[in-house]
Amino acid sequence: MTQRALIRRDHRAVALELAAAGVPVLPLRAGKAPFGNCRRCQDNACGGRPNMKNSGPCKCPGPCHGWAAATTDPHVLTSGPWRRAWLRAEAVAYHPGGAGLTVVDLDNADAIAWARETLPTTQTVPTTRGEHWLYLGAMQSANAVRPGVDIKSTMAYARWLGFGAGTMAYLPDAVRALAVKKPSTVRPAPRALAMPARADAGECRHRSPAYLERGIAMAEQRITQASSAVHVTVYRTFLAVLSRHGRCGCLTDAHVGRLFTAAQAKGETARHCTDAWANARTALGM
C-alpha cells in the first residue's frame, strides 16, 4: 500500500474515532470541498449544496452536502458513497456546532496577535496560515467578523487538524459579540414564509386535522427540547415537517409561525428561520 493510501486510510480511522467521541464528521476532497453523501451527488453532479445558504438545484430528500451531512453514525461513514470517498479524501472535516464547539479561525499573524490580547486562552490548533482557537459552546457562525477572523460553529464545517495544545475554555461573550451585527434588545416577531398554493393542493391526504396538529406539536417539542446544535435541529425539523406535510396543501402560515416562534424562543433569529425554511424547501424540490 502506498504512503498516500495509508494517509487516506488514516483519515477514515480518525473520522471513526471522532464520531465515537460524539463529533459529527465528513470527508473532504482536495480544495477543502466536502464529498456529497448520496449516489446522485457523490461527485457534486447535481451542482448544488441544498443544506447551505445559496442552495443549488439538488432535490435529494435528506441532508447530503456540507455541514448538514456530518454524522457520528459509523455505518453512514463507512458505507454507500462515503465508503469510496475515504479512498480519495484529502482531509477530515467536522461540524463544530454539532459537537457543542466554536472555532475562532485566525488566518494570519495579525489576527493571532489580536486574539492573544483580547480572548481567553484556550485550546489552540496550528493551521497552514494561522491558528484555530477552540471553545466549549456553540453559536452562530460568521465570516470576516474582523480582518483575518472567521467563526465556525453551527451551520459550518472546519478541517480537523488534531487536538492541538492547551485546555479548552468556555465560549466567552467577547466571541459571541463578534457575530452580532446590530445590537437589539427586542427579539423580532416571528416571520413565516407563506406556503404557495400548489396545483395538486386540495383535501389533505392525511384525512385528519389531528394528524397535522400532532405533527406540528411534536416538531415544536423537538425544537424546544434541543440542548445543543439548535441550528441543525431547527433545519432538520423544518425538513421533516415539509417532507411530511409540505406537498398536500395542509400547512398554513399559522403552522409555520408556530415553528418559527419555537425556534426564536431558543435564540434563533427570524433571518435564520427564513433561510432554514427556504433551504429545506429547496432540498425537497418544492
C-alpha positions, 0 to 999 in steps of 0.5 A, spaced: 500 500 500 502 506 498 504 512 503 498 516 500 493 510 501 495 509 508 494 517 509 487 516 506 486 510 510 488 514 516 483 519 515 477 514 515 480 511 522 480 518 525 473 520 522 471 513 526 474 515 532 471 522 532 464 520 531 465 515 537 467 521 541 460 524 539 463 529 533 459 529 527 464 528 521 465 528 513 470 527 508 473 532 504 476 532 497 482 536 495 480 544 495 477 543 502 470 541 498 466 536 502 464 529 498 456 529 497 453 523 501 448 520 496 449 516 489 446 522 485 451 527 488 457 523 490 461 527 485 457 534 486 453 532 479 447 535 481 451 542 482 448 544 488 449 544 496 441 544 498 443 544 506 447 551 505 445 558 504 445 559 496 442 552 495 443 549 488 438 545 484 439 538 488 432 535 490 435 529 494 430 528 500 435 528 506 441 532 508 447 530 503 452 536 502 456 540 507 455 541 514 448 538 514 451 531 512 456 530 518 454 524 522 457 520 528 453 514 525 459 509 523 455 505 518 453 512 514 461 513 514 463 507 512 458 505 507 454 507 500 458 513 497 462 515 503 465 508 503 469 510 496 470 517 498 475 515 504 479 512 498 480 519 495 479 524 501 484 529 502 482 531 509 477 530 515 472 535 516 467 536 522 461 540 524 463 544 530 456 546 532 454 539 532 459 537 537 457 543 542 464 547 539 466 554 536 472 555 532 475 562 532 479 561 525 485 566 525 488 566 518 494 570 519 499 573 524 495 579 525 489 576 527 493 571 532 496 577 535 489 580 536 486 574 539 492 573 544 490 580 547 483 580 547 480 572 548 481 567 553 486 562 552 484 556 550 485 550 546 489 552 540 490 548 533 496 550 528 493 551 521 497 552 514 496 560 515 494 561 522 491 558 528 484 555 530 482 557 537 477 552 540 471 553 545 466 549 549 459 552 546 456 553 540 453 559 536 452 562 530 457 562 525 460 568 521 465 570 516 470 576 516 467 578 523 474 582 523 480 582 518 483 575 518 477 572 523 472 567 521 467 563 526 465 556 525 460 553 529 453 551 527 451 551 520 459 550 518 464 545 517 472 546 519 478 541 517 480 537 523 487 538 524 488 534 531 487 536 538 492 541 538 495 544 545 492 547 551 485 546 555 479 548 552 475 554 555 468 556 555 465 560 549 466 567 552 461 573 550 467 577 547 466 571 541 459 571 541 459 579 540 463 578 534 457 575 530 452 580 532 451 585 527 446 590 530 445 590 537 437 589 539 434 588 545 427 586 542 427 579 539 423 580 532 416 577 531 416 571 528 416 571 520 413 565 516 414 564 509 407 563 506 406 556 503 404 557 495 398 554 493 400 548 489 396 545 483 395 538 486 393 542 493 386 540 495 383 535 501 389 533 505 391 526 504 392 525 511 384 525 512 385 528 519 386 535 522 389 531 528 394 528 524 397 535 522 396 538 529 400 532 532 405 533 527 406 540 528 406 539 536 411 534 536 416 538 531 415 544 536 417 539 542 423 537 538 425 544 537 424 546 544 427 540 547 434 541 543 440 542 548 445 543 543 446 544 535 439 548 535 441 550 528 441 543 525 435 541 529 431 547 527 433 545 519 432 538 520 425 539 523 423 544 518 425 538 513 421 533 516 415 537 517 415 539 509 417 532 507 411 530 511 406 535 510 409 540 505 406 537 498 398 536 500 396 543 501 395 542 509 400 547 512 398 554 513 402 560 515 399 559 522 403 552 522 409 555 520 409 561 525 408 556 530 415 553 528 418 559 527 416 562 534 419 555 537 425 556 534 426 564 536 424 562 543 431 558 543 435 564 540 434 563 533 433 569 529 427 570 524 433 571 518 435 564 520 428 561 520 427 564 513 433 561 510 432 554 514 425 554 511 427 556 504 433 551 504 429 545 506 424 547 501 429 547 496 432 540 498 425 537 497 424 540 490 418 544 492 
